């Protein structure tokens, strides 16, 4: 999903990073008597080598979100947070 897309774009963009992790959680709510997934919470954590790569990393994270087929095809709220650390 989104993590594979990020890794592919990062490789093609030659982003130098040490670690990447991705977590997702779903929010389930009872709506009009039915249990429905109402929100997806996504979190990226990326550790890069050098501060000069921060803008590139941000662009790649944004591109991976914008190009994700799954995220673009669902009709519920998606909240994505990205944290970039320097090692």
PDB file of N, CA, C and O in Angstrom:
ATOM      1  N   UNK A   1       0.835  -1.175   0.000  1.00  0.00           N
ATOM      2  CA  UNK A   1       0.000   0.000   0.000  1.00  0.00           C
ATOM      3  C   UNK A   1       0.884   1.245   0.000  1.00  0.00           C
ATOM      4  O   UNK A   1       1.808   1.355  -0.807  1.00  0.00           O
ATOM      5  N   UNK A   2       0.607   2.162   0.888  1.00  0.00           N
ATOM      6  CA  UNK A   2       1.306   3.441   0.945  1.00  0.00           C
ATOM      7  C   UNK A   2       2.788   3.278   1.249  1.00  0.00           C
ATOM      8  O   UNK A   2       3.616   4.018   0.718  1.00  0.00           O
ATOM      9  N   UNK A   3       3.127   2.318   2.097  1.00  0.00           N
ATOM     10  CA  UNK A   3       4.535   2.120   2.446  1.00  0.00           C
ATOM     11  C   UNK A   3       5.341   1.636   1.248  1.00  0.00           C
ATOM     12  O   UNK A   3       6.464   2.093   1.036  1.00  0.00           O
ATOM     13  N   UNK A   4       4.785   0.721   0.464  1.00  0.00           N
ATOM     14  CA  UNK A   4       5.475   0.243  -0.734  1.00  0.00           C
ATOM     15  C   UNK A   4       5.653   1.368  -1.750  1.00  0.00           C
ATOM     16  O   UNK A   4       6.695   1.478  -2.396  1.00  0.00           O
ATOM     17  N   UNK A   5       4.633   2.193  -1.882  1.00  0.00           N
ATOM     18  CA  UNK A   5       4.700   3.316  -2.813  1.00  0.00           C
ATOM     19  C   UNK A   5       5.783   4.297  -2.376  1.00  0.00           C
ATOM     20  O   UNK A   5       6.575   4.755  -3.200  1.00  0.00           O
ATOM     21  N   UNK A   6       5.822   4.624  -1.076  1.00  0.00           N
ATOM     22  CA  UNK A   6       6.866   5.508  -0.568  1.00  0.00           C
ATOM     23  C   UNK A   6       8.248   4.936  -0.864  1.00  0.00           C
ATOM     24  O   UNK A   6       9.115   5.644  -1.377  1.00  0.00           O
ATOM     25  N   UNK A   7       8.461   3.660  -0.546  1.00  0.00           N
ATOM     26  CA  UNK A   7       9.779   3.046  -0.743  1.00  0.00           C
ATOM     27  C   UNK A   7      10.196   3.067  -2.212  1.00  0.00           C
ATOM     28  O   UNK A   7      11.365   3.290  -2.524  1.00  0.00           O
ATOM     29  N   UNK A   8       9.258   2.838  -3.097  1.00  0.00           N
ATOM     30  CA  UNK A   8       9.554   2.877  -4.528  1.00  0.00           C
ATOM     31  C   UNK A   8       9.942   4.281  -4.987  1.00  0.00           C
ATOM     32  O   UNK A   8      10.928   4.451  -5.705  1.00  0.00           O
ATOM     33  N   UNK A   9       9.172   5.281  -4.577  1.00  0.00           N
ATOM     34  CA  UNK A   9       9.465   6.663  -4.964  1.00  0.00           C
ATOM     35  C   UNK A   9      10.789   7.115  -4.341  1.00  0.00           C
ATOM     36  O   UNK A   9      11.586   7.784  -4.997  1.00  0.00           O
ATOM     37  N   UNK A  10      11.025   6.750  -3.074  1.00  0.00           N
ATOM     38  CA  UNK A  10      12.270   7.126  -2.388  1.00  0.00           C
ATOM     39  C   UNK A  10      13.480   6.523  -3.103  1.00  0.00           C
ATOM     40  O   UNK A  10      14.507   7.182  -3.262  1.00  0.00           O
ATOM     41  N   UNK A  11      13.351   5.275  -3.529  1.00  0.00           N
ATOM     42  CA  UNK A  11      14.457   4.618  -4.249  1.00  0.00           C
ATOM     43  C   UNK A  11      14.724   5.333  -5.569  1.00  0.00           C
ATOM     44  O   UNK A  11      15.873   5.634  -5.893  1.00  0.00           O
ATOM     45  N   UNK A  12      13.672   5.603  -6.327  1.00  0.00           N
ATOM     46  CA  UNK A  12      13.830   6.281  -7.620  1.00  0.00           C
ATOM     47  C   UNK A  12      14.361   7.702  -7.455  1.00  0.00           C
ATOM     48  O   UNK A  12      15.042   8.219  -8.341  1.00  0.00           O
ATOM     49  N   UNK A  13      14.051   8.335  -6.321  1.00  0.00           N
ATOM     50  CA  UNK A  13      14.506   9.704  -6.050  1.00  0.00           C
ATOM     51  C   UNK A  13      15.868   9.743  -5.360  1.00  0.00           C
ATOM     52  O   UNK A  13      16.413  10.816  -5.098  1.00  0.00           O
ATOM     53  N   UNK A  14      16.407   8.565  -5.072  1.00  0.00           N
ATOM     54  CA  UNK A  14      17.711   8.449  -4.408  1.00  0.00           C
ATOM     55  C   UNK A  14      17.729   9.177  -3.058  1.00  0.00           C
ATOM     56  O   UNK A  14      18.691   9.869  -2.724  1.00  0.00           O
ATOM     57  N   UNK A  15      16.648   9.006  -2.292  1.00  0.00           N
ATOM     58  CA  UNK A  15      16.592   9.582  -0.954  1.00  0.00           C
ATOM     59  C   UNK A  15      17.436   8.729  -0.018  1.00  0.00           C
ATOM     60  O   UNK A  15      17.239   7.519   0.084  1.00  0.00           O
ATOM     61  N   UNK A  16      18.371   9.368   0.659  1.00  0.00           N
ATOM     62  CA  UNK A  16      19.233   8.672   1.607  1.00  0.00           C
ATOM     63  C   UNK A  16      18.562   8.699   2.979  1.00  0.00           C
ATOM     64  O   UNK A  16      18.512   9.742   3.632  1.00  0.00           O
ATOM     65  N   UNK A  17      18.044   7.544   3.412  1.00  0.00           N
ATOM     66  CA  UNK A  17      17.396   7.462   4.715  1.00  0.00           C
ATOM     67  C   UNK A  17      17.851   6.209   5.452  1.00  0.00           C
ATOM     68  O   UNK A  17      18.295   5.234   4.847  1.00  0.00           O
ATOM     69  N   UNK A  18      17.729   6.264   6.772  1.00  0.00           N
ATOM     70  CA  UNK A  18      18.187   5.167   7.622  1.00  0.00           C
ATOM     71  C   UNK A  18      17.038   4.228   7.965  1.00  0.00           C
ATOM     72  O   UNK A  18      17.198   3.008   7.965  1.00  0.00           O
ATOM     73  N   UNK A  19      15.876   4.811   8.257  1.00  0.00           N
ATOM     74  CA  UNK A  19      14.759   3.990   8.707  1.00  0.00           C
ATOM     75  C   UNK A  19      13.446   4.598   8.248  1.00  0.00           C
ATOM     76  O   UNK A  19      13.298   5.818   8.170  1.00  0.00           O
ATOM     77  N   UNK A  20      12.491   3.717   7.944  1.00  0.00           N
ATOM     78  CA  UNK A  20      11.146   4.133   7.591  1.00  0.00           C
ATOM     79  C   UNK A  20      10.178   3.162   8.250  1.00  0.00           C
ATOM     80  O   UNK A  20      10.327   1.946   8.127  1.00  0.00           O
ATOM     81  N   UNK A  21       9.190   3.699   8.945  1.00  0.00           N
ATOM     82  CA  UNK A  21       8.140   2.837   9.492  1.00  0.00           C
ATOM     83  C   UNK A  21       6.792   3.464   9.185  1.00  0.00           C
ATOM     84  O   UNK A  21       6.675   4.673   8.983  1.00  0.00           O
ATOM     85  N   UNK A  22       5.802   2.632   9.156  1.00  0.00           N
ATOM     86  CA  UNK A  22       4.465   3.051   8.759  1.00  0.00           C
ATOM     87  C   UNK A  22       3.464   2.294   9.613  1.00  0.00           C
ATOM     88  O   UNK A  22       3.518   1.068   9.701  1.00  0.00           O
ATOM     89  N   UNK A  23       2.556   3.018  10.238  1.00  0.00           N
ATOM     90  CA  UNK A  23       1.507   2.398  11.034  1.00  0.00           C
ATOM     91  C   UNK A  23       0.157   2.893  10.554  1.00  0.00           C
ATOM     92  O   UNK A  23       0.012   4.035  10.116  1.00  0.00           O
ATOM     93  N   UNK A  24      -0.821   2.018  10.643  1.00  0.00           N
ATOM     94  CA  UNK A  24      -2.183   2.446  10.315  1.00  0.00           C
ATOM     95  C   UNK A  24      -3.139   1.910  11.377  1.00  0.00           C
ATOM     96  O   UNK A  24      -2.954   0.823  11.925  1.00  0.00           O
ATOM     97  N   UNK A  25      -4.157   2.706  11.643  1.00  0.00           N
ATOM     98  CA  UNK A  25      -5.200   2.339  12.593  1.00  0.00           C
ATOM     99  C   UNK A  25      -6.531   2.750  11.990  1.00  0.00           C
ATOM    100  O   UNK A  25      -6.619   3.728  11.248  1.00  0.00           O
ATOM    101  N   UNK A  26      -7.548   2.001  12.315  1.00  0.00           N
ATOM    102  CA  UNK A  26      -8.882   2.349  11.854  1.00  0.00           C
ATOM    103  C   UNK A  26      -9.772   2.748  13.015  1.00  0.00           C
ATOM    104  O   UNK A  26      -9.616   2.255  14.132  1.00  0.00           O
ATOM    105  N   UNK A  27     -10.698   3.638  12.740  1.00  0.00           N
ATOM    106  CA  UNK A  27     -11.667   4.072  13.754  1.00  0.00           C
ATOM    107  C   UNK A  27     -13.027   3.494  13.361  1.00  0.00           C
ATOM    108  O   UNK A  27     -13.547   3.766  12.279  1.00  0.00           O
ATOM    109  N   UNK A  28     -13.581   2.702  14.254  1.00  0.00           N
ATOM    110  CA  UNK A  28     -14.855   2.050  14.020  1.00  0.00           C
ATOM    111  C   UNK A  28     -15.921   2.758  14.844  1.00  0.00           C
ATOM    112  O   UNK A  28     -15.746   2.972  16.044  1.00  0.00           O
ATOM    113  N   UNK A  29     -17.029   3.122  14.195  1.00  0.00           N
ATOM    114  CA  UNK A  29     -18.107   3.824  14.887  1.00  0.00           C
ATOM    115  C   UNK A  29     -19.451   3.219  14.511  1.00  0.00           C
ATOM    116  O   UNK A  29     -19.632   2.695  13.412  1.00  0.00           O
ATOM    117  N   UNK A  30     -20.379   3.303  15.439  1.00  0.00           N
ATOM    118  CA  UNK A  30     -21.736   2.883  15.136  1.00  0.00           C
ATOM    119  C   UNK A  30     -22.469   4.083  14.538  1.00  0.00           C
ATOM    120  O   UNK A  30     -22.654   5.106  15.197  1.00  0.00           O
ATOM    121  N   UNK A  31     -22.877   3.940  13.298  1.00  0.00           N
ATOM    122  CA  UNK A  31     -23.556   5.014  12.572  1.00  0.00           C
ATOM    123  C   UNK A  31     -24.879   4.464  12.053  1.00  0.00           C
ATOM    124  O   UNK A  31     -24.897   3.514  11.271  1.00  0.00           O
ATOM    125  N   UNK A  32     -25.965   5.051  12.481  1.00  0.00           N
ATOM    126  CA  UNK A  32     -27.326   4.647  12.104  1.00  0.00           C
ATOM    127  C   UNK A  32     -27.514   3.136  12.302  1.00  0.00           C
ATOM    128  O   UNK A  32     -28.021   2.438  11.423  1.00  0.00           O
ATOM    129  N   UNK A  33     -27.093   2.652  13.470  1.00  0.00           N
ATOM    130  CA  UNK A  33     -27.302   1.247  13.810  1.00  0.00           C
ATOM    131  C   UNK A  33     -26.341   0.258  13.182  1.00  0.00           C
ATOM    132  O   UNK A  33     -26.491  -0.949  13.376  1.00  0.00           O
ATOM    133  N   UNK A  34     -25.353   0.738  12.429  1.00  0.00           N
ATOM    134  CA  UNK A  34     -24.376  -0.154  11.788  1.00  0.00           C
ATOM    135  C   UNK A  34     -22.971   0.244  12.210  1.00  0.00           C
ATOM    136  O   UNK A  34     -22.672   1.426  12.383  1.00  0.00           O
ATOM    137  N   UNK A  35     -22.122  -0.744  12.373  1.00  0.00           N
ATOM    138  CA  UNK A  35     -20.710  -0.471  12.667  1.00  0.00           C
ATOM    139  C   UNK A  35     -19.976  -0.246  11.361  1.00  0.00           C
ATOM    140  O   UNK A  35     -19.935  -1.119  10.493  1.00  0.00           O
ATOM    141  N   UNK A  36     -19.394   0.946  11.234  1.00  0.00           N
ATOM    142  CA  UNK A  36     -18.697   1.314  10.008  1.00  0.00           C
ATOM    143  C   UNK A  36     -17.315   1.875  10.328  1.00  0.00           C
ATOM    144  O   UNK A  36     -17.112   2.510  11.363  1.00  0.00           O
ATOM    145  N   UNK A  37     -16.380   1.633   9.432  1.00  0.00           N
ATOM    146  CA  UNK A  37     -15.065   2.256   9.535  1.00  0.00           C
ATOM    147  C   UNK A  37     -15.249   3.715   9.137  1.00  0.00           C
ATOM    148  O   UNK A  37     -15.624   4.010   8.002  1.00  0.00           O
ATOM    149  N   UNK A  38     -14.984   4.632  10.072  1.00  0.00           N
ATOM    150  CA  UNK A  38     -15.250   6.044   9.812  1.00  0.00           C
ATOM    151  C   UNK A  38     -13.991   6.853   9.532  1.00  0.00           C
ATOM    152  O   UNK A  38     -14.059   7.942   8.961  1.00  0.00           O
ATOM    153  N   UNK A  39     -12.853   6.323   9.932  1.00  0.00           N
ATOM    154  CA  UNK A  39     -11.618   7.083   9.732  1.00  0.00           C
ATOM    155  C   UNK A  39     -10.432   6.126   9.724  1.00  0.00           C
ATOM    156  O   UNK A  39     -10.429   5.103  10.409  1.00  0.00           O
ATOM    157  N   UNK A  40      -9.444   6.478   8.946  1.00  0.00           N
ATOM    158  CA  UNK A  40      -8.180   5.750   8.932  1.00  0.00           C
ATOM    159  C   UNK A  40      -7.095   6.721   9.378  1.00  0.00           C
ATOM    160  O   UNK A  40      -6.979   7.825   8.846  1.00  0.00           O
ATOM    161  N   UNK A  41      -6.312   6.305  10.348  1.00  0.00           N
ATOM    162  CA  UNK A  41      -5.215   7.111  10.862  1.00  0.00           C
ATOM    163  C   UNK A  41      -3.905   6.478  10.406  1.00  0.00           C
ATOM    164  O   UNK A  41      -3.631   5.320  10.719  1.00  0.00           O
ATOM    165  N   UNK A  42      -3.107   7.226   9.677  1.00  0.00           N
ATOM    166  CA  UNK A  42      -1.837   6.741   9.145  1.00  0.00           C
ATOM    167  C   UNK A  42      -0.698   7.556   9.731  1.00  0.00           C
ATOM    168  O   UNK A  42      -0.820   8.767   9.911  1.00  0.00           O
ATOM    169  N   UNK A  43       0.409   6.890  10.029  1.00  0.00           N
ATOM    170  CA  UNK A  43       1.562   7.608  10.557  1.00  0.00           C
ATOM    171  C   UNK A  43       2.846   7.086   9.915  1.00  0.00           C
ATOM    172  O   UNK A  43       3.150   5.894   9.964  1.00  0.00           O
ATOM    173  N   UNK A  44       3.583   8.008   9.319  1.00  0.00           N
ATOM    174  CA  UNK A  44       4.922   7.718   8.792  1.00  0.00           C
ATOM    175  C   UNK A  44       5.949   8.166   9.809  1.00  0.00           C
ATOM    176  O   UNK A  44       5.774   9.197  10.459  1.00  0.00           O
ATOM    177  N   UNK A  45       7.001   7.412   9.950  1.00  0.00           N
ATOM    178  CA  UNK A  45       8.168   7.860  10.705  1.00  0.00           C
ATOM    179  C   UNK A  45       9.372   7.588   9.813  1.00  0.00           C
ATOM    180  O   UNK A  45       9.611   6.456   9.392  1.00  0.00           O
ATOM    181  N   UNK A  46      10.113   8.632   9.538  1.00  0.00           N
ATOM    182  CA  UNK A  46      11.235   8.546   8.612  1.00  0.00           C
ATOM    183  C   UNK A  46      12.466   9.161   9.264  1.00  0.00           C
ATOM    184  O   UNK A  46      12.409  10.266   9.804  1.00  0.00           O
ATOM    185  N   UNK A  47      13.570   8.441   9.209  1.00  0.00           N
ATOM    186  CA  UNK A  47      14.832   8.975   9.712  1.00  0.00           C
ATOM    187  C   UNK A  47      15.770   9.150   8.531  1.00  0.00           C
ATOM    188  O   UNK A  47      16.115   8.189   7.842  1.00  0.00           O
ATOM    189  N   UNK A  48      16.179  10.403   8.308  1.00  0.00           N
ATOM    190  CA  UNK A  48      17.086  10.718   7.208  1.00  0.00           C
ATOM    191  C   UNK A  48      18.474  11.010   7.763  1.00  0.00           C
ATOM    192  O   UNK A  48      18.641  11.235   8.962  1.00  0.00           O
ATOM    193  N   UNK A  49      19.463  11.002   6.878  1.00  0.00           N
ATOM    194  CA  UNK A  49      20.852  11.178   7.273  1.00  0.00           C
ATOM    195  C   UNK A  49      21.204  12.648   7.470  1.00  0.00           C
ATOM    196  O   UNK A  49      21.959  12.997   8.377  1.00  0.00           O
ATOM    197  N   UNK A  50      20.651  13.509   6.612  1.00  0.00           N
ATOM    198  CA  UNK A  50      21.090  14.899   6.582  1.00  0.00           C
ATOM    199  C   UNK A  50      19.893  15.842   6.461  1.00  0.00           C
ATOM    200  O   UNK A  50      18.943  15.562   5.729  1.00  0.00           O
ATOM    201  N   UNK A  51      19.947  16.945   7.178  1.00  0.00           N
ATOM    202  CA  UNK A  51      18.888  17.955   7.141  1.00  0.00           C
ATOM    203  C   UNK A  51      18.609  18.443   5.721  1.00  0.00           C
ATOM    204  O   UNK A  51      17.474  18.793   5.398  1.00  0.00           O
ATOM    205  N   UNK A  52      19.631  18.468   4.877  1.00  0.00           N
ATOM    206  CA  UNK A  52      19.443  18.959   3.502  1.00  0.00           C
ATOM    207  C   UNK A  52      18.464  18.092   2.701  1.00  0.00           C
ATOM    208  O   UNK A  52      17.963  18.525   1.663  1.00  0.00           O
ATOM    209  N   UNK A  53      18.192  16.876   3.175  1.00  0.00           N
ATOM    210  CA  UNK A  53      17.257  15.976   2.483  1.00  0.00           C
ATOM    211  C   UNK A  53      15.815  16.106   2.987  1.00  0.00           C
ATOM    212  O   UNK A  53      14.927  15.411   2.493  1.00  0.00           O
ATOM    213  N   UNK A  54      15.575  16.984   3.959  1.00  0.00           N
ATOM    214  CA  UNK A  54      14.235  17.096   4.548  1.00  0.00           C
ATOM    215  C   UNK A  54      13.175  17.470   3.513  1.00  0.00           C
ATOM    216  O   UNK A  54      12.120  16.839   3.461  1.00  0.00           O
ATOM    217  N   UNK A  55      13.438  18.483   2.692  1.00  0.00           N
ATOM    218  CA  UNK A  55      12.448  18.918   1.691  1.00  0.00           C
ATOM    219  C   UNK A  55      12.150  17.800   0.698  1.00  0.00           C
ATOM    220  O   UNK A  55      10.995  17.581   0.332  1.00  0.00           O
ATOM    221  N   UNK A  56      13.181  17.099   0.268  1.00  0.00           N
ATOM    222  CA  UNK A  56      12.994  15.975  -0.652  1.00  0.00           C
ATOM    223  C   UNK A  56      12.135  14.901   0.022  1.00  0.00           C
ATOM    224  O   UNK A  56      11.224  14.357  -0.602  1.00  0.00           O
ATOM    225  N   UNK A  57      12.418  14.595   1.281  1.00  0.00           N
ATOM    226  CA  UNK A  57      11.655  13.592   2.018  1.00  0.00           C
ATOM    227  C   UNK A  57      10.188  14.003   2.137  1.00  0.00           C
ATOM    228  O   UNK A  57       9.292  13.180   1.948  1.00  0.00           O
ATOM    229  N   UNK A  58       9.947  15.260   2.446  1.00  0.00           N
ATOM    230  CA  UNK A  58       8.575  15.765   2.552  1.00  0.00           C
ATOM    231  C   UNK A  58       7.839  15.632   1.226  1.00  0.00           C
ATOM    232  O   UNK A  58       6.679  15.219   1.196  1.00  0.00           O
ATOM    233  N   UNK A  59       8.509  15.981   0.126  1.00  0.00           N
ATOM    234  CA  UNK A  59       7.883  15.867  -1.203  1.00  0.00           C
ATOM    235  C   UNK A  59       7.551  14.409  -1.529  1.00  0.00           C
ATOM    236  O   UNK A  59       6.490  14.120  -2.082  1.00  0.00           O
ATOM    237  N   UNK A  60       8.449  13.503  -1.189  1.00  0.00           N
ATOM    238  CA  UNK A  60       8.219  12.082  -1.470  1.00  0.00           C
ATOM    239  C   UNK A  60       7.058  11.556  -0.638  1.00  0.00           C
ATOM    240  O   UNK A  60       6.228  10.806  -1.152  1.00  0.00           O
ATOM    241  N   UNK A  61       6.982  11.931   0.633  1.00  0.00           N
ATOM    242  CA  UNK A  61       5.852  11.525   1.471  1.00  0.00           C
ATOM    243  C   UNK A  61       4.535  12.062   0.913  1.00  0.00           C
ATOM    244  O   UNK A  61       3.536  11.344   0.878  1.00  0.00           O
ATOM    245  N   UNK A  62       4.532  13.317   0.480  1.00  0.00           N
ATOM    246  CA  UNK A  62       3.321  13.909  -0.095  1.00  0.00           C
ATOM    247  C   UNK A  62       2.935  13.217  -1.398  1.00  0.00           C
ATOM    248  O   UNK A  62       1.757  12.950  -1.640  1.00  0.00           O
ATOM    249  N   UNK A  63       3.925  12.928  -2.232  1.00  0.00           N
ATOM    250  CA  UNK A  63       3.655  12.264  -3.511  1.00  0.00           C
ATOM    251  C   UNK A  63       3.103  10.857  -3.288  1.00  0.00           C
ATOM    252  O   UNK A  63       2.179  10.434  -3.984  1.00  0.00           O
ATOM    253  N   UNK A  64       3.663  10.138  -2.328  1.00  0.00           N
ATOM    254  CA  UNK A  64       3.175   8.781  -2.080  1.00  0.00           C
ATOM    255  C   UNK A  64       1.721   8.803  -1.598  1.00  0.00           C
ATOM    256  O   UNK A  64       0.938   7.918  -1.945  1.00  0.00           O
ATOM    257  N   UNK A  65       1.364   9.801  -0.807  1.00  0.00           N
ATOM    258  CA  UNK A  65      -0.032   9.926  -0.374  1.00  0.00           C
ATOM    259  C   UNK A  65      -0.932  10.289  -1.559  1.00  0.00           C
ATOM    260  O   UNK A  65      -1.998   9.698  -1.733  1.00  0.00           O
ATOM    261  N   UNK A  66      -0.514  11.243  -2.360  1.00  0.00           N
ATOM    262  CA  UNK A  66      -1.328  11.707  -3.485  1.00  0.00           C
ATOM    263  C   UNK A  66      -1.523  10.631  -4.552  1.00  0.00           C
ATOM    264  O   UNK A  66      -2.560  10.592  -5.213  1.00  0.00           O
ATOM    265  N   UNK A  67      -0.529   9.759  -4.721  1.00  0.00           N
ATOM    266  CA  UNK A  67      -0.576   8.746  -5.773  1.00  0.00           C
ATOM    267  C   UNK A  67      -1.134   7.398  -5.322  1.00  0.00           C
ATOM    268  O   UNK A  67      -1.235   6.480  -6.136  1.00  0.00           O
ATOM    269  N   UNK A  68      -1.493   7.258  -4.061  1.00  0.00           N
ATOM    270  CA  UNK A  68      -1.947   5.974  -3.534  1.00  0.00           C
ATOM    271  C   UNK A  68      -3.348   5.642  -4.043  1.00  0.00           C
ATOM    272  O   UNK A  68      -4.309   6.351  -3.744  1.00  0.00           O
ATOM    273  N   UNK A  69      -3.456   4.578  -4.801  1.00  0.00           N
ATOM    274  CA  UNK A  69      -4.725   4.148  -5.378  1.00  0.00           C
ATOM    275  C   UNK A  69      -5.757   3.851  -4.294  1.00  0.00           C
ATOM    276  O   UNK A  69      -6.923   4.222  -4.436  1.00  0.00           O
ATOM    277  N   UNK A  70      -5.352   3.197  -3.230  1.00  0.00           N
ATOM    278  CA  UNK A  70      -6.294   2.842  -2.174  1.00  0.00           C
ATOM    279  C   UNK A  70      -6.820   4.083  -1.466  1.00  0.00           C
ATOM    280  O   UNK A  70      -8.027   4.223  -1.268  1.00  0.00           O
ATOM    281  N   UNK A  71      -5.917   4.986  -1.084  1.00  0.00           N
ATOM    282  CA  UNK A  71      -6.369   6.209  -0.410  1.00  0.00           C
ATOM    283  C   UNK A  71      -7.282   7.040  -1.300  1.00  0.00           C
ATOM    284  O   UNK A  71      -8.220   7.670  -0.812  1.00  0.00           O
ATOM    285  N   UNK A  72      -7.014   7.046  -2.592  1.00  0.00           N
ATOM    286  CA  UNK A  72      -7.819   7.834  -3.519  1.00  0.00           C
ATOM    287  C   UNK A  72      -9.166   7.189  -3.848  1.00  0.00           C
ATOM    288  O   UNK A  72     -10.026   7.835  -4.445  1.00  0.00           O
ATOM    289  N   UNK A  73      -9.359   5.923  -3.467  1.00  0.00           N
ATOM    290  CA  UNK A  73     -10.596   5.248  -3.839  1.00  0.00           C
ATOM    291  C   UNK A  73     -11.562   5.051  -2.665  1.00  0.00           C
ATOM    292  O   UNK A  73     -12.666   4.543  -2.864  1.00  0.00           O
ATOM    293  N   UNK A  74     -11.172   5.440  -1.458  1.00  0.00           N
ATOM    294  CA  UNK A  74     -12.073   5.276  -0.321  1.00  0.00           C
ATOM    295  C   UNK A  74     -12.759   6.593   0.012  1.00  0.00           C
ATOM    296  O   UNK A  74     -12.255   7.671  -0.305  1.00  0.00           O
ATOM    297  N   UNK A  75     -13.905   6.490   0.649  1.00  0.00           N
ATOM    298  CA  UNK A  75     -14.721   7.664   0.901  1.00  0.00           C
ATOM    299  C   UNK A  75     -14.832   7.985   2.390  1.00  0.00           C
ATOM    300  O   UNK A  75     -15.851   8.520   2.828  1.00  0.00           O
ATOM    301  N   UNK A  76     -13.832   7.676   3.151  1.00  0.00           N
ATOM    302  CA  UNK A  76     -13.869   8.035   4.551  1.00  0.00           C
ATOM    303  C   UNK A  76     -12.674   8.913   4.865  1.00  0.00           C
ATOM    304  O   UNK A  76     -11.739   9.024   4.072  1.00  0.00           O
ATOM    305  N   UNK A  77     -12.715   9.525   6.014  1.00  0.00           N
ATOM    306  CA  UNK A  77     -11.663  10.458   6.402  1.00  0.00           C
ATOM    307  C   UNK A  77     -10.346   9.720   6.608  1.00  0.00           C
ATOM    308  O   UNK A  77     -10.293   8.695   7.289  1.00  0.00           O
ATOM    309  N   UNK A  78      -9.289  10.255   6.012  1.00  0.00           N
ATOM    310  CA  UNK A  78      -7.950   9.705   6.193  1.00  0.00           C
ATOM    311  C   UNK A  78      -7.088  10.801   6.799  1.00  0.00           C
ATOM    312  O   UNK A  78      -6.982  11.897   6.248  1.00  0.00           O
ATOM    313  N   UNK A  79      -6.473  10.499   7.935  1.00  0.00           N
ATOM    314  CA  UNK A  79      -5.576  11.435   8.597  1.00  0.00           C
ATOM    315  C   UNK A  79      -4.172  10.858   8.526  1.00  0.00           C
ATOM    316  O   UNK A  79      -3.916   9.762   9.024  1.00  0.00           O
ATOM    317  N   UNK A  80      -3.264  11.601   7.906  1.00  0.00           N
ATOM    318  CA  UNK A  80      -1.894  11.146   7.738  1.00  0.00           C
ATOM    319  C   UNK A  80      -0.976  12.102   8.459  1.00  0.00           C
ATOM    320  O   UNK A  80      -1.032  13.312   8.242  1.00  0.00           O
ATOM    321  N   UNK A  81      -0.126  11.560   9.322  1.00  0.00           N
ATOM    322  CA  UNK A  81       0.899  12.375   9.963  1.00  0.00           C
ATOM    323  C   UNK A  81       2.260  11.792   9.593  1.00  0.00           C
ATOM    324  O   UNK A  81       2.444  10.577   9.529  1.00  0.00           O
ATOM    325  N   UNK A  82       3.184  12.676   9.358  1.00  0.00           N
ATOM    326  CA  UNK A  82       4.542  12.267   9.002  1.00  0.00           C
ATOM    327  C   UNK A  82       5.517  12.922   9.964  1.00  0.00           C
ATOM    328  O   UNK A  82       5.418  14.114  10.259  1.00  0.00           O
ATOM    329  N   UNK A  83       6.443  12.140  10.440  1.00  0.00           N
ATOM    330  CA  UNK A  83       7.480  12.667  11.320  1.00  0.00           C
ATOM    331  C   UNK A  83       8.829  12.323  10.682  1.00  0.00           C
ATOM    332  O   UNK A  83       9.116  11.161  10.393  1.00  0.00           O
ATOM    333  N   UNK A  84       9.645  13.350  10.470  1.00  0.00           N
ATOM    334  CA  UNK A  84      10.969  13.166   9.891  1.00  0.00           C
ATOM    335  C   UNK A  84      12.009  13.512  10.952  1.00  0.00           C
ATOM    336  O   UNK A  84      12.021  14.618  11.493  1.00  0.00           O
ATOM    337  N   UNK A  85      12.868  12.563  11.234  1.00  0.00           N
ATOM    338  CA  UNK A  85      13.964  12.756  12.191  1.00  0.00           C
ATOM    339  C   UNK A  85      15.287  12.764  11.452  1.00  0.00           C
ATOM    340  O   UNK A  85      15.415  12.177  10.377  1.00  0.00           O
ATOM    341  N   UNK A  86      16.269  13.433  12.036  1.00  0.00           N
ATOM    342  CA  UNK A  86      17.629  13.457  11.487  1.00  0.00           C
ATOM    343  C   UNK A  86      18.486  12.620  12.402  1.00  0.00           C
ATOM    344  O   UNK A  86      18.412  12.761  13.623  1.00  0.00           O
ATOM    345  N   UNK A  87      19.300  11.748  11.835  1.00  0.00           N
ATOM    346  CA  UNK A  87      20.211  10.924  12.638  1.00  0.00           C
ATOM    347  C   UNK A  87      21.597  11.457  12.522  1.00  0.00           C
ATOM    348  O   UNK A  87      22.522  10.909  13.122  1.00  0.00           O
TER     349      UNK A  87
END
